[in-house]
């Protein structure tokens, strides 16, 4: 029932005195997944079509890529099947870009990248990775980004007007009765209808397995025999799914900020709630030692102050001067968005200081809007990442029947035990309850992917709030992969942590030198 995000690759940006954070959206915890007829699917090299053929025979594998210049990069549009069970049926657009290897003599091939989400733009990640990646990687690989099906510049999922999207995501809707549970079911159904009206069959076919099959088309049309891949956050789920579907095509895979999507959804939600609470604790230790911090007393006193502010925002939202005042939902978004990187803690300090000292919430409102990829001044959503994470995760989720209020209460108790500050927020929605579609293909095991484990490097950050370290450990075990850890704060490691991580990742991607499993940086 949890629908909170696993945030995608995070980039901190200074934005004047109020400062803010640009976050490419994350994703919701997934449920254990089964096929629509109840039988388990383990993933195969390609789905069988109605005539007994194979999707790998699709004509899209034979297309040529026509690159053109787009700023400092090259861009192209390729075609992939709308529905992978109809591989030679209708197609949709997939937008890709690349930065060519800086040293053609050392070129290994293409390195496909994904920032997470679901809903994050791989096109945007290419622009940032050519600045943050190690020199050896940039010398040896064409860095290739793509907007996955339904996302951004690819054939998109659209779900109504900005105002209609606001009404679904922004209001406080606490679940206090079975009537509230039933109302959420109606809200989900109504929002799905908006997505269907705006997107047609696209919204029914943006599941993770289909996106992974698109990755194999990208590999083939770029002329690579094997897929070399770097995925962050949800991008680790996408990479692991690819390895399950195409183990024979796995080259060198790096999965950073790992999501163990095969865990039960309740366990994922509780783990993430605990992760954000731990990150808040570390922020409070930092803030309460600073003279400029308006929080009083020790860590627990400061935590109580934040909890009181959240309770107040639920009763009477703080004035922002914008189209929405800072309600409880927006305040949580504004807080948690800064917990993905300790470099963003000063922004949270500024936002809390304003609420405490001025009684207004304009800074936290700005931060919440960055989380939602929304322009807080105009109310315009800058990308479709906010609703695309819902549509993808609800396709991936297991349809398990209507929720009851008692089930909500039971889970809420566990969430609030794991996170006294955010537990209520994690249980203030029914997630994908009453979503009308499910994916045609679900991944329920990674047994086949484990055969490629020698070529897979999993990275976990010890104090990662969004994808807890334990998930990296369990995913590495499922994949029989090598585990590399970063001892630090924040979400993901490569490009934002230390030289030890860069050296180990680059050594593997470029030189094929896998670090010893359990290496700590």
C-alpha positions as CSV (number, residue, x, y, z in Angstrom):
1,X,0.0,0.0,0.0
2,X,3.0,2.3,0.3
3,X,3.4,4.7,-2.6
4,X,6.4,6.8,-1.3
5,X,9.3,7.3,-3.7
6,X,12.7,5.9,-3.9
7,X,14.2,9.1,-5.2
8,X,16.3,9.0,-8.3
9,X,19.8,10.5,-8.8
10,X,20.0,13.7,-6.8
11,X,21.8,16.9,-7.8
12,X,22.2,19.8,-5.3
13,X,21.9,23.2,-6.8
14,X,22.4,26.6,-5.2
15,X,19.5,28.8,-6.0
16,X,20.1,32.2,-4.3
17,X,19.5,32.9,-0.6
18,X,16.7,30.4,-0.2
19,X,18.6,27.5,-1.9
20,X,16.9,24.4,-3.2
21,X,17.4,20.9,-4.4
22,X,16.7,19.4,-7.8
23,X,15.6,15.9,-7.4
24,X,14.7,13.6,-10.3
25,X,11.8,11.6,-8.9
26,X,12.1,8.3,-7.1
27,X,9.8,5.4,-6.8
28,X,7.4,3.6,-4.6
29,X,8.1,0.3,-2.9
30,X,6.9,-2.6,-5.1
31,X,4.9,-5.6,-4.1
32,X,5.9,-9.2,-4.6
33,X,4.7,-9.7,-8.2
34,X,2.8,-12.5,-10.0
35,X,1.4,-12.7,-13.5
36,X,-2.3,-11.9,-14.1
37,X,-3.2,-15.6,-14.2
38,X,-1.5,-16.2,-10.8
39,X,1.4,-18.2,-12.2
40,X,5.0,-17.2,-11.5
41,X,7.1,-15.8,-14.3
42,X,10.9,-16.0,-13.8
43,X,11.8,-14.0,-16.9
44,X,12.9,-15.4,-20.2
45,X,15.1,-14.2,-23.0
46,X,12.0,-12.9,-24.8
47,X,8.3,-13.4,-24.4
48,X,6.5,-15.8,-26.7
49,X,4.0,-14.1,-29.0
50,X,0.5,-15.3,-29.9
51,X,1.8,-17.1,-33.0
52,X,4.6,-18.9,-31.1
53,X,7.3,-16.5,-32.2
54,X,9.8,-14.6,-30.1
55,X,10.0,-10.9,-29.3
56,X,13.7,-11.0,-30.0
57,X,12.8,-11.4,-33.7
58,X,11.1,-8.0,-33.7
59,X,11.9,-5.8,-36.6
60,X,13.0,-3.1,-34.2
61,X,16.3,-4.9,-33.7
62,X,17.1,-4.2,-37.4
63,X,16.6,-0.4,-37.3
64,X,19.5,2.0,-37.8
65,X,20.2,4.9,-35.5
66,X,20.3,8.3,-37.1
67,X,22.3,10.6,-34.7
68,X,22.1,14.4,-34.8
69,X,23.7,17.1,-32.8
70,X,22.0,18.4,-29.7
71,X,24.3,20.8,-27.9
72,X,27.5,19.0,-26.8
73,X,25.8,15.6,-27.2
74,X,24.3,13.5,-30.0
75,X,20.6,12.6,-29.9
76,X,18.4,10.1,-31.7
77,X,15.0,8.5,-31.7
78,X,14.5,4.8,-32.0
79,X,11.3,2.7,-32.1
80,X,10.3,-0.1,-29.6
81,X,7.1,-2.1,-29.5
82,X,4.2,-0.5,-27.6
83,X,3.3,-4.0,-26.3
84,X,6.1,-6.5,-26.1
85,X,3.6,-9.3,-26.6
86,X,3.0,-7.8,-30.0
87,X,6.7,-7.3,-31.1
88,X,5.9,-6.3,-34.6
89,X,2.8,-4.3,-33.7
90,X,2.5,-0.6,-33.0
91,X,5.6,1.2,-31.9
92,X,6.5,4.1,-29.6
93,X,9.4,6.5,-29.6
94,X,12.4,6.1,-27.3
95,X,14.7,9.1,-27.1
96,X,18.4,8.4,-26.5
97,X,21.5,10.6,-26.4
98,X,25.2,10.0,-26.1
99,X,28.6,11.5,-25.3
100,X,31.1,9.6,-27.4
101,X,34.2,8.1,-25.8
102,X,36.9,10.7,-25.5
103,X,39.7,8.2,-26.6
104,X,38.5,6.2,-29.6
105,X,41.6,4.0,-29.4
106,X,40.5,2.8,-25.9
107,X,36.8,2.6,-26.7
108,X,35.1,-0.5,-25.1
109,X,31.6,0.2,-26.3
110,X,28.4,1.9,-24.9
111,X,27.6,2.4,-21.2
112,X,23.9,2.7,-20.9
113,X,22.8,4.7,-17.8
114,X,19.6,5.2,-15.8
115,X,19.1,7.7,-12.9
116,X,16.3,6.0,-11.1
117,X,12.7,6.9,-10.4
118,X,10.9,5.4,-12.1
119,X,10.5,8.6,-14.0
120,X,14.0,10.0,-14.0
121,X,15.4,11.3,-17.3
122,X,18.4,9.4,-18.6
123,X,18.9,12.2,-21.1
124,X,19.5,14.6,-18.2
125,X,21.8,12.1,-16.5
126,X,24.1,12.0,-19.5
127,X,24.7,15.7,-19.2
128,X,25.7,15.4,-15.5
129,X,27.6,12.1,-15.7
130,X,30.0,13.5,-18.3
131,X,31.1,15.9,-15.5
132,X,31.0,13.6,-12.5
133,X,32.2,10.2,-13.9
134,X,35.8,9.1,-13.7
135,X,38.1,10.0,-16.6
136,X,38.8,6.3,-17.4
137,X,35.1,5.7,-18.0
138,X,34.7,8.8,-20.1
139,X,37.7,7.8,-22.2
140,X,36.6,4.2,-22.8
141,X,32.8,4.4,-23.2
142,X,30.1,6.2,-25.2
143,X,27.9,7.4,-22.3
144,X,24.3,6.6,-23.5
145,X,21.3,8.0,-21.8
146,X,17.6,7.3,-22.5
147,X,14.2,8.4,-21.3
148,X,12.5,5.1,-20.6
149,X,9.1,4.4,-22.2
150,X,6.5,6.8,-20.8
151,X,9.1,9.2,-19.5
152,X,10.0,12.7,-20.6
153,X,11.0,13.0,-24.3
154,X,10.1,9.4,-25.1
155,X,6.4,8.7,-25.9
156,X,5.1,10.0,-22.6
157,X,2.4,9.1,-20.1
158,X,0.1,12.1,-19.6
159,X,-2.4,12.3,-16.7
160,X,-4.6,15.4,-17.0
161,X,-4.0,19.0,-16.3
162,X,-1.6,20.4,-13.8
163,X,-4.5,21.2,-11.5
164,X,-5.8,17.7,-11.7
165,X,-2.3,16.3,-10.9
166,X,-2.1,18.7,-7.9
167,X,-5.4,17.5,-6.6
168,X,-4.2,13.9,-6.6
169,X,-0.7,14.4,-5.1
170,X,-0.7,17.5,-2.9
171,X,-3.7,17.5,-0.4
172,X,-3.4,15.9,3.0
173,X,-5.7,12.9,3.1
174,X,-5.2,11.0,6.4
175,X,-6.8,7.6,6.5
176,X,-9.0,7.5,9.6
177,X,-11.8,5.2,8.6
178,X,-12.8,2.6,6.0
179,X,-14.6,5.4,4.2
180,X,-11.2,7.1,3.7
181,X,-9.8,3.8,2.3
182,X,-12.7,3.6,-0.1
183,X,-12.2,7.3,-1.1
184,X,-8.6,6.5,-2.0
185,X,-9.8,3.6,-4.2
186,X,-12.0,6.0,-6.1
187,X,-9.2,8.6,-6.3
188,X,-6.9,6.0,-7.8
189,X,-9.5,4.9,-10.3
190,X,-10.2,8.4,-11.3
191,X,-6.6,9.3,-11.8
192,X,-6.0,6.2,-13.9
193,X,-8.9,7.3,-16.1
194,X,-7.1,10.6,-16.6
195,X,-3.9,8.8,-17.6
196,X,-5.8,6.5,-20.0
197,X,-7.5,9.5,-21.6
198,X,-4.2,11.3,-22.0
199,X,-2.0,8.4,-23.0
200,X,-4.1,5.6,-24.5
201,X,-2.4,2.2,-24.3
202,X,0.9,3.6,-23.4
203,X,-0.1,3.8,-19.7
204,X,-0.8,0.1,-19.8
205,X,2.7,-0.8,-21.1
206,X,5.3,1.2,-19.1
207,X,6.2,-1.6,-16.7
208,X,9.8,-2.4,-15.7
209,X,10.1,-5.6,-17.7
210,X,9.1,-3.8,-20.9
211,X,11.6,-1.1,-20.2
212,X,14.3,-3.7,-19.7
213,X,13.4,-5.3,-23.1
214,X,13.8,-1.8,-24.6
215,X,17.3,-1.7,-23.2
216,X,18.2,-4.8,-25.2
217,X,17.0,-3.1,-28.4
218,X,19.3,-0.1,-27.5
219,X,22.2,-2.5,-27.0
220,X,21.6,-4.2,-30.3
221,X,21.0,-1.1,-32.5
222,X,24.2,0.5,-31.0
223,X,26.1,-2.6,-32.2
224,X,27.1,-3.9,-28.7
225,X,27.2,-7.6,-28.2
226,X,26.8,-7.2,-24.5
227,X,25.1,-4.5,-22.3
228,X,27.4,-2.4,-20.1
229,X,25.2,-0.5,-17.6
230,X,25.3,1.9,-14.7
231,X,22.0,2.3,-12.9
232,X,21.1,4.3,-9.8
233,X,18.3,3.7,-7.3
234,X,15.3,2.3,-9.3
235,X,17.8,2.0,-12.1
236,X,19.2,-1.0,-10.1
237,X,15.8,-2.7,-10.3
238,X,15.8,-2.1,-14.1
239,X,19.3,-3.5,-14.4
240,X,18.6,-6.6,-12.3
241,X,15.4,-7.1,-14.4
242,X,17.5,-6.9,-17.5
243,X,20.0,-9.5,-16.1
244,X,17.1,-11.8,-15.4
245,X,15.6,-11.5,-18.9
246,X,18.9,-11.5,-20.8
247,X,21.6,-13.1,-18.6
248,X,23.6,-14.1,-21.7
249,X,23.8,-10.4,-22.8
250,X,25.1,-9.0,-19.6
251,X,28.4,-7.2,-19.9
252,X,29.5,-5.2,-16.9
253,X,26.7,-4.0,-14.7
254,X,27.0,-1.5,-11.8
255,X,23.9,-1.2,-9.6
256,X,24.3,1.8,-7.2
257,X,21.8,2.5,-4.4
258,X,20.3,-0.9,-4.8
259,X,16.6,-1.7,-4.5
260,X,15.7,-5.2,-3.5
261,X,12.3,-5.2,-5.2
262,X,11.6,-8.8,-4.4
263,X,11.2,-8.0,-0.7
264,X,7.5,-7.8,0.5
265,X,6.1,-4.3,0.0
266,X,5.5,-3.8,3.8
267,X,9.1,-4.7,4.6
268,X,10.3,-2.2,1.9
269,X,8.1,0.5,3.3
270,X,9.2,0.0,6.9
271,X,12.8,-0.1,5.9
272,X,12.5,3.1,4.0
273,X,10.6,4.9,6.8
274,X,13.4,3.8,9.2
275,X,16.0,5.0,6.8
276,X,14.6,8.5,6.6
277,X,14.2,8.7,10.3
278,X,17.9,7.7,10.7
279,X,18.9,10.4,8.3
280,X,16.8,12.9,10.1
281,X,18.5,12.0,13.3
282,X,21.9,12.6,11.7
283,X,20.7,16.0,10.4
284,X,19.5,16.8,13.9
285,X,22.9,15.9,15.5
286,X,24.5,18.3,13.0
287,X,21.9,21.1,13.3
288,X,21.7,21.2,17.1
289,X,25.4,21.9,17.3
290,X,25.1,25.0,15.1
291,X,24.5,28.5,16.4
292,X,22.2,29.4,13.5
293,X,19.9,26.4,14.0
294,X,16.5,27.4,15.4
295,X,15.8,23.9,16.8
296,X,16.1,23.9,20.6
297,X,17.8,21.4,22.9
298,X,19.2,18.0,22.2
299,X,18.4,15.7,19.3
300,X,15.2,14.3,20.8
301,X,13.9,17.7,21.7
302,X,14.5,18.9,18.2
303,X,12.8,15.9,16.8
304,X,9.7,16.6,18.9
305,X,9.7,20.2,17.6
306,X,9.6,18.9,14.0
307,X,6.8,16.5,14.9
308,X,4.9,19.4,16.4
309,X,5.4,21.5,13.3
310,X,4.1,18.7,11.1
311,X,1.0,18.3,13.4
312,X,0.4,22.0,13.1
313,X,0.7,22.0,9.3
314,X,-2.0,19.3,9.2
315,X,-4.3,21.4,11.2
316,X,-3.5,24.8,9.7
317,X,-1.0,24.9,6.8
318,X,1.8,27.5,6.9
319,X,1.5,30.6,4.6
320,X,3.7,30.5,1.5
321,X,2.3,33.3,-0.7
322,X,1.9,30.7,-3.5
323,X,-1.0,28.6,-4.8
324,X,-0.7,26.0,-2.1
325,X,0.1,26.7,1.6
326,X,2.6,24.3,3.3
327,X,0.4,21.4,4.5
328,X,1.7,18.3,6.1
329,X,2.3,16.4,2.9
330,X,4.3,19.3,1.3
331,X,6.2,19.8,4.6
332,X,7.3,16.1,4.5
333,X,8.3,16.4,0.9
334,X,10.3,19.5,1.7
335,X,12.1,17.8,4.6
336,X,12.9,14.5,3.0
337,X,14.2,15.9,-0.2
338,X,17.1,17.4,1.7
339,X,18.0,14.1,3.3
340,X,19.4,12.5,0.1
341,X,22.7,14.3,0.5
342,X,24.3,15.9,3.5
343,X,25.3,18.8,1.4
344,X,21.7,19.8,1.4
345,X,21.2,19.9,5.2
346,X,21.8,23.7,5.3
347,X,18.7,24.1,3.1
348,X,16.6,22.2,5.5
349,X,18.0,24.3,8.3
350,X,16.9,27.4,6.4
351,X,13.4,26.0,5.8
352,X,12.9,25.0,9.4
353,X,14.3,28.3,10.7
354,X,11.7,30.2,8.6
355,X,8.8,28.1,9.9
356,X,10.0,28.5,13.5
357,X,11.0,32.1,13.5
358,X,8.7,33.6,10.9
359,X,5.7,31.3,10.9
360,X,5.8,30.9,7.1
361,X,6.8,28.0,4.9
362,X,8.0,29.4,1.6
363,X,11.4,27.7,1.6
364,X,10.1,24.2,2.5
365,X,7.4,24.8,-0.2
366,X,10.2,25.5,-2.7
367,X,12.0,22.3,-1.7
368,X,8.8,20.3,-1.9
369,X,8.2,21.6,-5.4
370,X,11.7,20.5,-6.4
371,X,10.8,17.0,-5.2
372,X,7.7,17.0,-7.3
373,X,9.5,18.6,-10.3
374,X,7.0,21.4,-10.2
375,X,7.3,25.2,-10.7
376,X,5.9,26.5,-7.4
377,X,5.4,30.0,-8.9
378,X,3.2,28.9,-11.8
379,X,2.0,25.5,-10.7
380,X,3.3,23.9,-13.9
381,X,4.9,20.4,-13.7
382,X,8.3,20.6,-15.5
383,X,8.3,16.9,-16.4
384,X,6.0,14.0,-16.1
385,X,8.2,12.2,-13.5
386,X,5.7,12.8,-10.7
387,X,2.9,10.7,-12.2
388,X,5.1,8.3,-14.2
389,X,6.4,6.8,-11.0
390,X,2.9,5.9,-10.0
391,X,1.9,4.4,-13.4
392,X,5.1,2.3,-13.6
393,X,5.0,1.0,-10.0
394,X,1.3,0.3,-10.1
395,X,1.8,-1.9,-13.3
396,X,4.7,-3.7,-11.5
397,X,2.7,-4.2,-8.3
398,X,0.8,-7.3,-7.4
399,X,-3.0,-6.9,-7.6
400,X,-3.9,-8.3,-4.1
401,X,-7.5,-7.2,-3.6
402,X,-9.1,-4.2,-1.8
403,X,-7.4,-2.9,1.3
404,X,-9.2,-2.7,4.7
405,X,-8.9,-0.1,7.3
406,X,-7.7,-2.7,9.8
407,X,-4.8,-3.5,7.4
408,X,-3.9,0.1,7.2
409,X,-3.9,0.4,11.0
410,X,-1.7,-2.6,11.4
411,X,0.9,-1.4,9.0
412,X,0.7,2.2,10.4
413,X,1.7,0.9,13.8
414,X,4.8,-0.8,12.3
415,X,5.7,2.3,10.3
416,X,5.3,4.7,13.2
417,X,7.5,2.4,15.3
418,X,10.2,2.5,12.6
419,X,9.7,6.2,12.1
420,X,8.0,8.3,14.7
421,X,8.3,11.4,12.5
422,X,7.3,10.1,9.1
423,X,5.4,6.9,9.8
424,X,2.0,8.5,9.5
425,X,3.0,10.0,6.1
426,X,4.0,6.6,4.7
427,X,0.5,5.2,5.7
428,X,-1.5,8.2,4.4
429,X,-2.3,6.5,1.1
430,X,-3.5,3.2,-0.2
431,X,-0.8,3.1,-2.9
432,X,-2.0,1.2,-6.0
433,X,-5.3,-0.1,-4.5
434,X,-7.9,-0.3,-7.3
435,X,-5.4,0.5,-10.1
436,X,-7.0,-1.0,-13.2
437,X,-4.0,-2.5,-15.0
438,X,-1.1,-4.8,-14.2
439,X,1.9,-5.7,-16.2
440,X,1.8,-8.7,-18.5
441,X,5.2,-9.8,-17.3
442,X,6.4,-9.8,-13.7
443,X,9.8,-10.7,-12.2
444,X,9.5,-12.9,-9.1
445,X,13.0,-14.4,-8.9
446,X,16.5,-13.4,-10.0
447,X,17.8,-17.0,-10.4
448,X,18.7,-16.5,-14.0
449,X,20.3,-13.2,-13.3
450,X,22.5,-14.8,-10.7
451,X,24.2,-16.7,-13.6
452,X,25.6,-13.3,-14.6
453,X,26.6,-12.4,-11.1
454,X,30.3,-12.4,-11.8
455,X,29.7,-9.4,-14.0
456,X,27.5,-7.4,-11.6
457,X,28.8,-4.9,-9.0
458,X,26.2,-3.8,-6.3
459,X,26.9,-0.6,-4.3
460,X,25.3,0.3,-1.0
461,X,25.7,3.4,1.1
462,X,25.6,2.7,4.8
463,X,23.3,5.6,5.7
464,X,21.2,5.8,2.5
465,X,17.7,6.9,3.5
466,X,15.9,6.0,0.3
467,X,17.5,2.6,-0.5
468,X,18.8,1.2,2.8
469,X,22.1,-0.6,3.0
470,X,20.4,-3.9,3.8
471,X,18.7,-3.8,0.4
472,X,22.0,-3.7,-1.4
473,X,23.2,-6.7,0.7
474,X,20.1,-8.7,-0.1
475,X,20.1,-7.8,-3.8
476,X,23.8,-8.7,-4.1
477,X,23.0,-12.1,-2.5
478,X,20.1,-12.8,-4.8
479,X,22.4,-11.9,-7.8
480,X,25.4,-13.7,-6.4
481,X,27.1,-10.4,-7.2
482,X,30.0,-8.5,-5.7
483,X,29.2,-6.0,-2.9
484,X,30.9,-2.6,-2.6
485,X,30.0,-0.3,0.3
486,X,30.4,3.4,0.9
487,X,30.5,4.4,4.6
488,X,28.7,7.7,4.5
489,X,25.4,9.7,4.3
490,X,23.1,10.2,1.4
491,X,21.6,8.4,-1.6
492,X,23.9,6.4,-4.0
493,X,27.6,6.7,-4.1
494,X,29.3,7.0,-7.5
495,X,29.9,10.6,-8.4
496,X,29.0,12.0,-5.0
497,X,31.1,10.1,-2.4
498,X,34.9,9.6,-2.6
499,X,37.7,8.5,-4.8
500,X,37.7,5.0,-3.5
501,X,34.3,4.4,-5.0
502,X,35.4,6.0,-8.3
503,X,38.5,3.9,-8.5
504,X,36.7,0.6,-7.8
505,X,33.8,1.3,-10.2
506,X,36.1,2.6,-13.0
507,X,38.5,-0.3,-12.4
508,X,35.6,-2.7,-13.0
509,X,33.9,-1.0,-15.9
510,X,37.1,-0.2,-17.8
511,X,39.6,-2.8,-16.7
512,X,37.3,-5.6,-15.7
513,X,38.9,-5.7,-12.3
514,X,36.1,-6.6,-9.8
515,X,36.9,-5.5,-6.3
516,X,36.8,-8.0,-3.5
517,X,33.3,-8.5,-2.3
518,X,32.7,-6.6,0.9
519,X,35.2,-3.8,0.0
520,X,34.5,-0.7,2.1
521,X,35.1,2.9,1.0
